[in-house]
Amino acid sequence: LEQTHSLDFSGMTITEKLMHRLDFELNSFASYVKLSPMEHRARSYAVSHISQTANAVFQVSTQEQLRVLPFGSFATPDICTFVSDVDLAIWGVVPPQESSLPVYTGRHTYFHDHHS
């Protein structure tokens, strides 16, 4: 005899068997839309190529000065799918202007006046 557990959501009963089926379907769908190893390599190659191109275009001498960093779903492989785009941030192209950076003293944050 199969033991059944059920949940009641506003008059709609969901059995344990139905929950297992739903779990199976969701896991199957997640496996289907997940990037294949070849798709991941292709996207990683694109990121690497863009990084090399950015270094050449902006004439930065070392990797540490300019960084191309993925963010969003590609940076989080568990949620990246075959239809996801590749979001990139390029750091180090524009040098920071020290006068525009806020200064935190431990109690207060001060912003420099650009007109002084």
C-alpha positions, 0 to 999 in steps of 0.5 A, spaced: 500 500 500 502 506 497 502 511 503 500 518 500 501 525 503 497 531 500 498 538 500 491 543 500 492 549 496 485 553 496 481 547 495 486 544 490 490 537 492 497 536 490 499 528 492 506 526 493 506 522 486 504 529 483 509 532 486 514 527 484 512 528 477 512 535 477 519 535 480 522 530 475 519 534 469 522 541 472 529 537 473 528 534 465 527 541 463 533 544 467 537 539 464 534 540 457 536 548 457 542 548 461 548 549 456 552 544 453 560 543 454 561 545 447 556 551 448 560 553 454 566 553 451 564 557 445 561 563 450 568 562 454 572 563 447 568 569 445 569 572 452 576 571 451 577 574 444 573 580 447 578 581 452 584 580 447 580 585 443 579 590 448 586 590 450 589 591 443 584 597 442 585 600 448 592 599 448 593 596 455 599 593 457 597 588 462 591 584 464 591 587 471 589 594 468 583 592 464 579 586 465 573 583 462 568 580 467 562 576 465 556 578 469 548 575 469 546 568 468 553 566 464 557 568 470 552 564 474 552 557 470 546 554 474 541 559 471 545 560 464 541 557 458 542 556 451 538 562 450 541 566 455 546 572 452 553 574 455 553 580 459 560 583 460 563 589 464 569 592 461 573 595 467 580 599 467 578 603 460 577 609 463 581 611 469 577 613 475 577 621 477 580 621 484 576 628 485 569 624 483 570 619 488 567 619 495 571 619 501 569 615 507 572 617 514 568 611 518 563 616 520 561 620 514 561 620 506 564 626 503 563 628 496 568 632 493 566 639 490 567 639 482 567 647 482 572 648 487 
